[in-house]
Amino acid sequence: MDPQAARPPLFITMHERDNVAIVANDGGLPPGTVFPSGLVLREKVPQAHKVALVDIPEGGEVRRYDVPIGYALKPIPAGSWVHERLLQMPAARELQGLPIATVKPPAAAPLEGFSFEGYRNPDGTVGTRNILAITQTVQCVAGVTDFAVQRIKKELLPKYPHVDDVVALEHSYGCGVAIDAPDAIIPIRTLRNISLNPNFGGEVMVVSLGCEKLQPERLLPPGTIPLVDERNVADIGASAENKLDVVCLQDEAHVGFMSMIDSVMRQAEEHLERLNARRRETVPASELVVGVQCGGSDAFSGVTANPAVGFCTDLLVRAGATVMFSEVTEVRDGIDQLTSRAT
C-alpha cells in the first residue's frame, strides 16, 4: 500500500481569519477528499496550492496571513482550487506614499547577555568571518582577477589557516560610463560599500586596468579603508598621501598575463599575512549585523522557511542585533505589515 495514500488529508491555515489554506499532502489531493473539518474538495488541488475554506463571492478578498492577496474574478465555492487565474491581483503600489501601520504588536522583552565570537575591525564594525576581498574598478579585469583568486586559493590560502576565504568583488561597471552623471554615485557608492563589508577587515586590495573612468581613488577615496590609512601613516608619515594597495594591469612593469597574476598574488600575500594574525574575540550580540535574502521561493516558503527566519530575526533583534532585508522590492507590498514591526 502506498504510504502516502494512508496519510489523512492535511491543510495548513496561516491565520484564523484566512479563507484559504495550503494543501500539505505529497502529490496533492483528488476531488472528493474530505478533510477532518468536513471540507470536501471539488477538484484536484496540487500540493502546496490553496484551497478555498468557504464560499468566496465575486470581488471578495482572498485572505492568507490575514492579508488580502487577491480578489476573486468569479464566485469560488468552498473546496475549490484557488490559483492566480481566478484572482485579480492587488495593484502594485507606488514607492511614494506607502502605507504605514498604526497598530503595533506588543513589545517583546529584550534578551540580555548574548554574545558571539567575531573579528573587530579598525572602524568599529565586527565581522563573523576573516576574508580577503579583491575588488576591481572595471569589468575588463574580471578574467585576471578570477584567475588570480583561484591561484591564491590553491597556492597561498593553505599557508594562512586563520583566513577563511578569498573573494573577487566583480561587477559590470566602470569603463566608458558617464562617471560625473548625477546618479553615477549610486553604483559607485554600492561598490564602495560592498568593499566595506565587515567580513573583509579593512584588507581590501584593488585591481584596476588603468584607462577606466572609475579610477581607484574615486571608488575608494582616502579615509574609506581605515586599516590601509593607518598602515600608511605608520609607514610613510601622517603628512604623506595615503594610498590604497592597487595593482594596475596597464603598468609598464607588466609584460604579459602571468606578470599581472604575479603582482596580484604578491600583493595578496601581504594582506593574507595581516589577516592571518587576527583572532576572534567575544563581542556582544548588539554588534552583529545580518542580511536576509530570498534563496528561492515556493508555496511553502511562507509556511516554513520564512517564519523560521522571522522567528530567528526576532530573537536577534531582541538581543540587540541588526537584521536587514536585502531584497526590498519583494517586501514592498507587505510594507504595512512590516512597518508595524519597525523600531
N, C-alpha and C positions, 0 to 999 in steps of 0.2 A: 504494500500500500504506500502511496506517495505520502511522505511525512508532511508535506505542505498542505495536502488535502485534509489532513486530520486536524489542522490548526483551526481554531474558531475564527470567524471573520472579525477583523480589528480595524478600527479607525482611530485617528488621533485628532482631538479637538484642542486648539491652542488657547481659546478663551471661552468662558461660559456664555458670552453673548454672540459668539460666532454662529453663522448659519450654514457654514460648510465645514467639512472635516477631511482628513487625509487618509486614504486607504493604505494600510500598512502591510497587507499580506503580499508575499512574494508572488509576482506574476499577475497581481490584481485579483479581482473577484468577478464572477459571472452574474448575469441578470438572475433575479430571483433570490439572491443571497439575502438571508435575514440576519441582521445584527442583534445582539442581546437587547438593544434598546427598542427593538421592534421595527426599525427602519428596514425597508425592503428595496434592494437595488432594481431599478427599472431597466438597466442596461449594464453592459460590462464596464467596469471602471478600472483602469490600469493602476498598478502600484504607484504610490506617491502622488496620485492625482486626487482632485477634490470631488466630493460627493455632497449634494445638497441635503441638509438635515431637515429642512422644512420647505414648504412651497414658497418660492420667491417670485413676486409679481414682476411683470414687465416694468423696467425702470427702477426696480428695487435694488437696494445695496446688497452686494455680496461681501460679507464681512469675514475676515480672517485676522487673527491677533486683535480682534475688536477694532479693526480699521477697515474702511471701505477699500477694497482692492479692485472694484469694478461695479458696473451696473448692468442688470440683465437686459438683453436686447429683446427677449420674449419671455413669457412665463416659463419658469424652471420648476417642475414638480419635485417634491422630495424624493430622494433616491436616484436622481439624475446625475450623470457625469457632468461636472461643471468645468468647462475649458474655455480658452480665450475666444473661441469663435462665437460663444454665447454672450460675450461681455463687451460692453463699451468701456474701454479703459479710461481712467481719470486723465484729464488733460495734464500734460507736463507743465509744471509751474515755472514761472519766470524766476530768475535768480534775484530780482529785485522784489522786495515786499513779501518775502517768505513768512509764513505764519509763525508766531511764537507761542508756545504753550503757556497757559496761565495756571494750570493745575500741576503742582509738583508732588512727586511721591514723598513719603516720609524720609527724612534724612537718616542714613544708616550710621551707626556708631563707628568712629574711627578705629582702625586696628593699630595697636601700638607695639613697638619693639621688634618689628620685622626688618631684616637686612638681607644683603646679598654680597657675594664676592665679586668685585669689579675692579676695573682699571681707572684710576683717577687721572685726568688729563690736566695739562697746564692751564687751560681756560676754565677749569672748574667742573666740566662735564665728566661723566663717568661712563665708560664703555663696558659691555659684557664680554667682548672679545678683543683680541690683540692682533690686528690685521694691518698689513702694508697695502696701501692703496696707491695705484699709479694712475693718475688722471691724465687727460690729454686735452689739448687746446683745439684740436680739429680732427674730423673723422679720417683724414688722409693717413694718419699714423696708426690706425687701428691694427693693421696687419703686423707691423713691427711690434706694437705693444702686446698683442696676443701671443706672438712667438716668444717674446722675451718672458712673459709671465709663465708660459709653460716650461721654459728653461729654468726659471727661478724656482718654480715648484719642485722640479725634478732634481736640480743640482745644488741649490742653496738652502731651501727651506728645511731639509732634514738636518742641517747643521745648527738650526736655531729652534730648539724644542718648545720654547715659550711663545713662539709666534704661531698663530692659528692658521693664517692663510695669506695669500697674496691675490689681489683682485685688480682688474683693469676697469676703470670707470669710463666706458665708451659712450659716445653719442654721435649724432649725425649733424653736427653744427660746427660753426667756426670759420669756414672758408670764405667764400665770396658773399658774405651776408652784409646787410645794411647795419653795420655794427653800432652806428650812432642813432638809429631809429628810436623813437620814443619807447617802444615796447621791447627793444632788444635787451633791456636789463632783466626781463623776466627769465629767458633761458639762461642768461649768464648767471643770474642770482641762483637759479636752480642748480646749475652745475657746481657753483661755488659751495652751496650748502650741502650738496651730496659729499663733496670733498671734506666737509667739516664733521662728518658722522663721527660720534664719539668712539666708535669701534676702531677708528684709524689712529687715534692717539696723537694727532698732530704730525705724524710722519708721512705726509703726502708728498710724493715726488711727481714731477710733471714731465711729460714727453710732448714736445712741440715739433712742428715741421720747420717753421721759420718764416714762411711767407704768408701765413694766415692772418686774417684780420683780428681774430680773437687771440691776442698775444698773451703770454703768461701773466704779465703784470696787470692786465685788465681782468683776467679770470680770477687771479688770487693776488690782489694788491697787498702792499706791505701792511702788516698787522693782522692779516687774515689767519695765518697759521702761527699761533703764539710760540710753539716749540721751535720752529725754524728761526723766528726773530730772536728769541732768547739765545739760541746757539750762535747765531751770527754776531750778536753783541759780545758774547764771550770770546769769540774768535778774532773779530776784527775791530771791536770797539763801538761804543754807542754812537759815535759821530759818523760812522761809515754807513753806507746804504745797505740795508738788509736785503738779501736775495733768496729767492726760492731755489731749491735743487731742481734744475731744469736740464733735460737732455734735448738739445736741438738737433734734429736729424740732418738739417742742411748745414751744420757746422762743417767748416773746411777740414776738420780733423777726421771726419768720417769719409772713408774711401770706398765704402760698399756696405751691403746689408749687414754682414757679420760684425763690422766695426761699430755699427749702430747698436746691435744687440749687446756687444761687449760693454759699451758705455752705459746702457740701461742696467745691466747686471752689476757693473761696478758701483754705480750709484745706489742700486737697491741693497747691496750688501752693507753699506754704511747704515742705512735705515734699519735693516734687519738686526744689526748688532745692537742698536739702541733699543729697539722694540724687545729684543730678547732679554734685556736687563730689567724689564718691567715685571712687577709681580702684582697679583691680585691683593686687594685689601678689603676688609669688611666696611661696607658703606650702608647707610640707611636706605630703606626701600623708597624713600622720597626722592632719591637721586635717579631712580630708574625711569627711563622713557621708552615706551613700547609703541610700535606701529602695528596696526592690524590691517590685513589685506585679504581680499577675496581670493581663494585658491581654486575657484571653480564651483559653480552653483548647480544644485538640482533641487527638486521639490522638498527634499528632507533637510536642506541646509538650514531653513528657518525652524526646523523641529529639533535638530540635533546639534550640529556644529556651531551655528550662530548663537543659540542660547548658552552653550557651554563656554564659548569665548566671551560672551557678555557677562556671564557669572564670574569668570576669572577676572575680567576687566573691573567689575565692581569691587572685587577683593583687593586688586592692586591699587585702585583709586582710594579705597578706604585706608590703605596702608601708606598713602601719601604719594604714590607714583603717578606718572602722567601717561595716558593712553590716547593715541591719535588714530583717527580714520585716515587711511592713505588713499582711499578712493571716494572722495567726497561727492562725485557725481552720482554714485549709486545710492546715496542716502538722501538726495535732495527731496524726494517725495515722501520721506519719513521725517522731515525736519521738525514737524510739530511734535512728534513723539520724542525725538532726540533732545530738543530744547528743554523738555520737562526734566531731563536728567542733567542739564548743564549746570556748572558751578562757576 
